Amino acid sequence: MSLPEALKADREERIEDAAKLYEHALKVSPTNLLALINLIVLYWVSTDMGFYAARHLPDEFVRRAGDRY
C-alpha cells in the first residue's frame, strides 16, 4: 500500500479505499504532508450530505470521517 495507490483510489472515487490507503501511508510516513492534506479533505467532503448520499457511503464511514476530521 502506498501513496500512489491512495491517489489512484481517490481519483477513481473509491472513497473508503482511498481513506484506508491514506491512513496506511501516514502510518508508514507520519510527516507525509500530501497524504495528510488529502485525507483531511477526503474526510471533510465525506461529511457533506450531498457528497455521501450521491456516492452511497455507509453511515459508519461518514461518522468515522466526521470524528477523524
Summary of the structure (lengths in Angstrom):
residues: 69
radius of gyration: 11.3
end to end distance: 21.9
largest distance: 32.4
contacts: 189
relative contact order: 0.16
helix: 77%
strand: 0%
